[in-house]
Amino acid sequence: LLMDYGADVNPVHSSGEYGNPLQAAIFKKDEAIIQLLLDHGASVNQTGGRMGTPLQAAANRGLESVVRMLIHKGANVNAPAGGEYGTALRAALANNYEEIVRFLLQCGA
């Protein structure tokens, strides 16, 4: 509803838990909201918050389908975005998500 009334899906918030609405939806593991935000132009490479990028957040939460979706939409697999782990690969490694690690390595991480 907010997006229908012009809410910005890419506000810039570099501090706090979430850097943007997409990262918040990923943290909550809400794939319907993730898809909705992407359909409304949410940036897959926007940085900020505790996880740095949406890809790093998805790797941290173990959301393999979201990791794949973000990369398909153009997420930079090697984005040095800071955050808790620095990269999506490190987030996946730290949380023992082997399938995500394999996929990220196949994508050039």
N, C-alpha and C positions, 0 to 999 in steps of 0.2 A: 504494500500500500504506500509506504513512504517513497519508494522509487517511482511509483506512478505519479507522485506529486513533486518529483524533481530532486529527491534526496541524492546526495553525492555518494556513489559507491566506492570512491577512491579518496576519502578525506585523508589528510596527512597528519598522522599522530605517531611520532617517532618514539614516544615513551609509553610507559604503561604496559599492561599485560598483552594487549593486542595492538598491532600496528594499524589495522584497518578492519572493516567488517568481514572481509574474506577470511582473514586469519581467525577472527572470533568464531565464525561458522565452522572453520576447520577444527578449532580447539574443541568445540561442542559436538563434533562428529555429525553435523547435520548436512547430509549430502544434498537434500532438497534445497536448502538455503544456499549452499555452495554453488549449485547449478544455477539457481536464480540470479545470484550475484554475477556469475560469469556471463550469463545471458544478457545482463544489463551493463556489461562492459567493465567489470572489476579487473583491475590490473593483476596479472599473475606474477609480476616482477616488482611490485611495490614493496619497499622495505620499511621496517619499523617494528616496534614492539619487542617482546621477549624472544620471539622466534626468528626475527630478521626478515624472512620472506614467507609467502604462502606455501611454497614448496618445502621449505625447512619445517614449517608447522605440520604439514601433512606427513612428512617423513617421521617426525617426532611422535605423532599420534598413531602411526601404524596404518594409515589409510592408503593402501596400495592403489586402489582404484582412483583416488583423488590425485595421488602422485602422478599416475599415468595421464589423467585428464589435464592436469596443469602443464605437464611437459608437452602434451599434444597441442595445448593452447599457446605454447611458446615460452614457458617458464625456462629461465636460464639455469641449467642443472649445476653450473659451477659458480653461481652468483656468490661472491664473498660479502654477504650481507650482515655480518656480525651476528647478533642474536646469541642465544645461549650456546649453540654448537658451532656457529660459523658457516656451516654449509649443510645442505640437505643430507649428503652422504654421511657426515659425522653424526647428524641427528639419528639417522637410521642405524648406524653402527652402535651408537651409545645405548640404543634401546633394543638391540638384537633383532631387528626386523630384516631377516636374511633375504627375503624375496624383494624387498624394496632396495636393499643394498645391491643385489644382482641387477635389478632393472636400472638403477642409477648408473652402475658401472657400464652396462650396455649402452647407455645414452651418453657416455663420454665423461662421466664424473671421475 
